[in-house]
Amino acid sequence: MTQQKYDLRPDAERFDLFGAQVTLLDAAALLTTAGAGPVELFNGCVFPAPVRDVRLTIRVVETDTVPTHRFDAEVRSTPGGRASGLFALGAVGPAGVLLARRLAAADPTAGRVVAGAGRVAAEATRRLGLVATGPTVVADPDEAGAAVLRQAEELGLRPDVEHRETPDGGHTSIVRGSVASAVVTPAHLRAMIGLVFQAVRELAGDTPEPRVLRGRTYLLGRPAGPVVATAAPRSETVTLDMVGGLDEVVARFREIAISFRHPAVLARWGARRPQGILMYGPPGTGKTMLARALANEIGAEFVEIRTPEILDKYLGGSERNIKQIFRDARRYREPTVMLFDEFDSIISYAGAGGDAASQAVNAVAGIFKQEMNTLIEENPNVIVVATTNFPHRVDASLTRSGRFDIKVAIPLPDERGRAEIIAKMIRELITKHERAGFRMFAEDVDPADLAALTPGLTGADIREVLRRVQLAKAMAEATGAGPVGPISQHDLREGVAGLRQG
């Protein structure tokens, strides 16, 4: 059997956009992958307030029998943001310029884009130096933004922008571009990313001198090859794209995300999305990470409920706490994933025993059932996720369909899965830490060989092996113990042996 080889150093391109450091992984591969299905970027990326959600979707469509790469981006802000009207007219960049062109040209659909289109168009024309009968821009106060627009137009991307005010008082900027698949290049993708960042600046009310993005870092794209669920550190940036080896789970989670984005379609068919998800499996297999990835896929807030927030030593305290948690959940106005981690420690053995402690547990379980019965009808913005290492400790009446519609096992990774975990983690470290003149891992590192040495280990265990080896290298350099080379296969083998010994 031929051993699979892993490319631990994917093609990474780093560039600066408005003061932010952007790393784009395998741009050519992303464009190719879009031919098989939509590819999403920016999932889980954190942007300055009031921007709350940014998505860029790449897909291939047939246009007049010619395959075309289409780029569709959506940038959303929360209510009460500083940008308003035509993106706070005093600091309009290329996205605003494009919109002003549509308004100045008396686009018949422009009246639906912003209120008072005639007034805004006139003001935009005056401030931006636009000629109403043509698209020539005489002056643009934002040179950095104008350069982004020029680059997109020179590449033939033909970007278009819409701005909408949402019913809740927020704002949405929609940026579109397309180019024939026969001539599409990574440069087109970079240009589109630039337009997205400019739209972020405009919704954030940035000035011509870039400020709001300065010092931030963004990693876009995904490492080559599939990856598997791991117990990753708590991070707002974890996405379903980082999960492999659990295709059914990922597919279900993506369907749930789609249902959140299209409530009107579900309503037309009288369909109801799942209200709850129960994930169970051994510790360290990535259940909490998957819940976070689901939240990022939806573009939702993530609220984690832990045992001490519910259980109270005083009589009636636990019942009050669980009621308050669900009372708060009914007030959420944004899509929210509410995670009950270690669910069995909160509500276990419902119906067992007749002592005071058991009765208290039963009371909490009973309230949980009642709250779950009506939650989705009273607030469809919320989905409940529960995780447990001991599913047999949770009463079946709590997790029946209608309360927890989806129940999925998250197993220990097999040998192939462990190899993917190791490769993924090493790629992440290389992307984050390697620089010119500093190589973190040696060329002899072989994830498949290491996977054969790690039966029974979880993603959390493998991450601990890497942490120990990284610390040992750092301490050797800090104490001047001698020359410190890259992390080798031998170092990793010793790390595995050390973990086995405790």
N, C-alpha and C positions, 0 to 999 in steps of 0.2 A: 504494500500500500504506500503510495507516494505521500510524503509529508507535506502539508500545506505550508507555503512560505507567506510571511506577513510583511507588507511594506510599512515599516514603522515611521517613515518620514514622508508623509503625503506632501504633494506640491502645495506650498503655502506662499501666498503673496501678501506682503504687508505694505500699507500705504496710509497716508494721513488725510483725514477729511474734517475740515473745520476744527482742528485741534484734537480730534479723536484718533486713536490708533486702531486701525481696522486690519484684521487678518482674515483673508479669504482663502479657504481650503479647497483645492482641486476644482477650480472654476470650470475647466474644460469638462471634467467628469459630471459636474452638476448640470451643465447644458445638455450633455448626452443623456443623462438619467431622465431629464424632463421629457424625452421622447417616449418613455415608458409610462409616465404618469407625472402629475404635478409635483413640483419640488418647492418646499417652503423654506424661506430664510427669515431670520430675526426672531424665531420662536424663543421666548424666554429672555430676550435681551431687555435690559433695564435702561430706560431713557429718562431724561430730566422731566420733572413735572412742568406742566400738566399733562404731558404726553403719557398715555397709559398702555397703548398697544400698537405695535408696528408689525406688519406682515408684508412680505414680498413673495408672490407665487410665480413660479416659472412653469409654463406649460407649452406644449406644441399643439397647434391647431391647423386645420386645413383651410386655407383662404384662397378661393379660386383655384383649387387643386394644387396650390403651392404650400408646402409645409412652412409654417411661420412660428418662430419663438415669440410668445407673448409674455410680457412682464406686467403683472398687476400688483400694485402696492396700495395698502391702506394704512393711514396713520390717524389714530384716534386720540382725542384729548378729553380730559374730565371736564365737567361743568365748572364755570368760573375761571377758566384759563385766561391768560392775558390777551391771546390772539382773538380777534373778532372781525366781522365784516370780511374785507379782503386781506386776511392775515395781518391785521394791524398795519394799515397802509404805509405807515412811516418806515417800515423795514422790510419791504417786499423783496424777495429774491426770485430765482428763476421759476419756481412753481407759481408764485404770484404773478409774475410776468406772463406766463402762459395763460393763466386765467384771465388777466386783464386783456390780453389779445382777443380772447373769445368774447368778452363783454364789449370791448371797443368795436368789434366787427359786427355787433348786434346779432350774435348767435341767438336764434329763437328759443333755444333751451336754456340760455343763461339766466333768465329770470327765475328759474327754479334753483339756481345754484346759490345765490345769496340774495337776501332781501334788499330792496332798493337798488336793483341792478343799474338803472340809468344813472343814479347819483354816484354809485361806486365806480362805474365805468368812466364817468367824466373825471372823477378824482384820480383814478388810476392813470388815465391818459395824461393828465396834467403832471402828476408826480413822477411818472416813469418816462415821460417824454415820448409817449407812443403816438403814432399817426393813426387816426381812426380807420383809414382805408388800407392800411398795410401793417405788416408785423415788425417793421424796423424799430429797434430800441435806440433812442438817441443817447440816453444816459441811464445808468443803473447804479444806485448808491452802494450796491453790494457786489464788489468785484469778485470775491471768492465764490459767491453764488452764481454770478454771471458766467464764470469759467466753467462751472459744472454744466450749465445749460448749453454753452457753446460746444463742449465736448460731446454731449448727447446728440446735438443736432449735426455736428460734423460726421458722426458715425452713422447717421441716417436712422436714429432710434425713433424719431418722430414722437416725442413725449407729449402727453395731454394730461391736464389736471382738472379735477373738480373739487370744489369746497362745499361742504354741507354743514349746516347747523343741525345737530341732533335734537330730538324732542326733549331730552333732559338738560339742554343748555350747553352741551359739549360741542366739539367740532370734529369733523372728519375730512381728511385730505385724501383724495383718491388719485394716484399717479399711474398712468398707463403708458406703455411703450411696446413696440413690436418691430421685428426685423426678420427677414427671410432666413429660414434655418440653414440654407446653403451658404450664407455669408456670416452667420452669427459667430462671434468670438468672445473670449473672456473680457475684452475691452467693453463690449456692449453691457455685460453684466456689471462691470465696475461703474460705468456711467449711470446705470439705473440705480445702483446703490447710492451714488452721489446725490441723485435727485431725491431719493428717500430721506437721506440725512438733511437735505435742505428743507424738505417739507417738515421734518421734525423741528428744525430751527424756527421756522415760521410759526408753527403752532405753539412753540414755547415762547414766542414773542421776542426772539433774539434780535440783536442789533446787527448792522452790517459787519461790525467787527466780531468774529465768532467768539462766543463765550460759553454758552451752555453745554457744549460738547467737549470742551477742552479738558484734557487729562483722562477722559474715559477710554476704555478699551472694549473692543467688540470682536468676537470670534464668529465668523459666518461660514456656513457649509458644514460638512461632516467628514470625518476621517474615512479613507477608502476602506471598503469592505464592511460587512455587518458587525455589529457589536451586540453584547448581551446585557441583560439587566444586572446592575451592580449596586452595591450599597455605597453610592457616591456621597461625598460630603453634602451637607445641607447647602443648597445653592438655588438661586432664583433662575439659573440658566439651564437647568436640566430639561431636556425635551424628549419626546417620543422618538425622534430621529436617533437618539443615543441608545435606543433599546433594540436588541435583536435576540433571536432565539426564542422569543415569545410572540410569534406572529399573530396568534389568535387574540391575545390580550391587546396588542397594539392596534389591531384592526378594530376591535370593539371600542377601544378608547377613541380612535379617530372618528368612528361613527357617532359617538356621544358628543364629541366636539362639534361635528357638523350639525347635530340636532340643536345644539345651543345657538348656532349661528343662523338657523332657519326655522324659528318657532312658527312663523306663519304657514310654512309648508306642512308642518306637523299638524297644526290646527285644522287646516283644510281637510286632511285625511282623518281627523279624529285620533291621531296617533299620540302616544305618550312615551317619552324617552325614559330610560331606566332612572329610578329614583335613588337607588343605592347600589354600591359595589362592595362586596366582601372579598378581600384578598387574604389567602392563608398560605403558610409555608414556613420552613425553618428560618431562624433568625439570620440576618445578613444577606438575604437573597434579593433585596431591593424593593420591598413592598412600599415603603415610604417614598422612595425615589420615584416609583411609578405614579403615586398619587400626585406628587409635585409636577411630574411630566404631564399628567392629564390636565392639571390646572393651567400650565403654560400653553398646552395645545388649544385649550378653550379660550385662552386669554382672560382667565378668571383670577380672582383673589384666592389666596390659599390660607385657610384658617385651620390650625391644628389644635385639637382638644386632647389634653393629656389627663391621666388619672387624677392627679392632685386637684385639678380644676373642678372635678365632679364630687369625688368622695369626701365626706365630711364626718368627723367623729361625733358631731352633735346630732341629736335626733331630729330628723326632718331636713337637715342641711343638704344632704346629697340630692334629695328630691327637688329642693328649691333650686339647686345649681343646674340640674339637667333641664328644668323648666326654663330657667333664664337663658341657657345656651340656645334652646330652640326658639325662645321669644326673640332673641337677637337675630337668629337666622331668618326669621320671617320678615325682618326689616331690611335685609340686604337688598340693595338696588342694583348691584353689579353681579355678574355671574361669579359664583363662589363654589369652590370645592372645600367641603368641611370634612376634615379627617379626624376620625376617632382611632388613634393609634393604640395598639395593645388593647383591643376591644374586650378581650376576655377578662382583663384585670378591672375593667369598669363594670361589666355586667356578665357575671359568670354563674353557671349552675342555677339559672332561674327556676324556681319551683322546688329546689332541693332544701330539705331541712325545715325545722319549725322554730328554731331559736331566733333571738332578736336580730342577730347579724344577718341571717338568711332572709328574714322578713324585710330588712332594709334593702338588701340586694334585689329582692323580688319587687319592691316598690319602685326602685330606680328602673328596673327592666320594664315594669308595667308602664311607667310614664314614657320611656323611650318608645315603646310600641305605639302608644297613643299619638305621640308627636309625629312619628314617621307615617302614620296612617293618613295624615292630612297635609304634610309639609309641601309636597310638590304642587298640590292644588292651590295652596295659599301663597306659595312663592316658588315659581318655576325656575328662578335664577339659581337655586341651590341644589347641589347633588352631594349626597353623603357617601363617604368612603370609609370603610372600617378595615383594619388589618389585625391579624392575630397569628401567633405561632401555634396556638392550640385550639383549632376549630371545634374539637369535641367538648370544650368547656362552654361553648356558647349555645344557649337553648335554641332549638330549631324554630320555635315560634317567632323568635326575634329576627331571624334571617330568611324567613319565607319570602316567596315572590310577592311583589307588591310593596315590600319594605326594602329588601335587598334583592333586586332582580337579577344581578350578575354575581356569580360566585366563581372565582378563579384560583387555581392552585399555582403558586410560584415555587417551583422545585429548586433543589440544589443543581448547579450547573454540571453538565457532563464534561468529559475531557475536551471535546471540541468547544464547548461553551467557555471553559476556563481559558483555553488558548485565546479566544476572542476577547475575553475580559482583560487578560494580560496585555494583549496587543493594544486594545483601546486605551487602557490606563497609561501605557508607555507613550502612545501617540499624544495623549493629552499633555503629559509632562514635557515631551519634546517641544510641542507647539508653544507651550507656556514659558519654558525656561531656556531652551537652547538659543544662543546668539552667536554671532561671528566670533570665533576664538574660544568658544566654550561648547564642548560636546558633553552631553549628560550621560548618554548611553553608548556603549561600544558596539561595533558592528557584529559581534558574535552573539548578541542577545537573540534567543530563539524561543518565542512564546510556546510553540508546540512542544518543545522538549520540557519546558517548565510545567506545562499543563499535565504531562505524564507523571510529574513528581508531586502533584497536588490533589490527589483524589480526596473528596470529602470537604475541600475548602470552599468557602463562599466568596462572593465578591468582596465582602468586608475583610475577610482573612487575607486575600491577595493584596488589597490596598494597604493593609498593615505590614505585609512583607516589604512592599515598596517604601513605605514610610521609614521603616527601620534601616533599610539600606541607604536611603537618602540622608538620614540623620548621621549614620556612621561616616559617610563621605564628607559631610559638612563639618563634623567634629574633627576628623583627621586633618582637614585643611585649616580649621580655626586654631588648632593646637600646634600646627607646624610639625606634624608627625612624619612628614616626608612627602614625596610627590604623590599627588592624588589624581589617578586616571579616571576615565569614565566608568560608569557602572557596567560591570561585565556579567556574562552568564554565570561565572563562578561566584560572584558576589550575590547574585540572586538565588543561586542554589543554596548558599550558606544562609541566606535570609529565610528561605523555606524551612531549612533544618532547624534554625533558631526558633521559628514559630512553633514547630512541632514539639520542641523541648519545653516550651512555655515561656 
